């Protein structure tokens, strides 16, 4: 069964008016609700809000599982009524899988979720990249074969801070971005900005392979796991990762020996972090090896799928017992 992600844009506009994103997709998916056993939403309420409302009013009974990488349904609101409504809706999910321990604690504290709910319907899950896909890019080039640092991305990226840092770093930096998030500051000669959008994912990963390390700089515009995708991808490529500190990311780069955290907007911090290892090939190689080993052992899609599969089997077993 294949349901196109977007078909009737006018329906989505109606959904946006009522703060129900991807309404078109959800309505078309509902047409097949009796053909499925469980609904899984990898973007939390972003693509399941209609399902959630229907479950709350007991109009559908299919179990709904979501994975969560940001506070949702009013859990971060400073209005008690909003949090109260959010809690009622949130409890309609049959299983909630948090990609961040900190966000799990924040949501449970703000919504005052009881222990019974947390024990039965909420749990932390480790997310990661696909081993088989990234194997074609391994082994990564050694640091002595690389000539630049690289950064890319769209969500809340802070390229200006990196540009300012590389004014004081005697090493090239490549920035892959979109026309909407091009750096706004003057670009020094050692920084190259590519924003034409013609690069394929495979070509970008080849660029990762040719880089000395992957840099992930962003602004914390909201509580989320922003940066996690780039971090895990860097680990899968066997590359050191230097990134803006985010308390919602469970991987401790420095403790694991795979890179360093830098405070948000800290130009001097970036200069210090990069300069300390830019020409230290031994340290960079060790960081890259540690990153790849951690990816293979723990932060990969197979481990995520196994955990998700156990949750699905548990819910199916519960549904079977109820039906009998």
Buried (B, 14 or more C-beta within 10 A) or exposed (E): EEEEEEEBEEBBEEBEEEEBBBBBBBBBBBEEEEEEEBBBBBBBBBBBBBBBBBBBEEEBEBBBBBBBBBBBBBBBBEEEEBBEBBBEBBBBBBBBBBBBEBBBEBBBEBBEBEEEBBEEBBBBBBBBBEBEEBEEBBEBBEBEEBEBBBBBBEEBBBBBBBBBBBBBBEBBBBBBBEEEBBBEEEBEEBBEBBBEEEBEEEEBBBBBBBBBBBBBBBBBEEBBBBBBBBBBBBBBBBBBBBBBBBEBBBBEBEEBBBBBBBEBBBBEBBBBBBBEBBEEBEBBBBBBBBBBBBBBEEBBBEBBEEBBEEBBEBBEEEBEEEEE
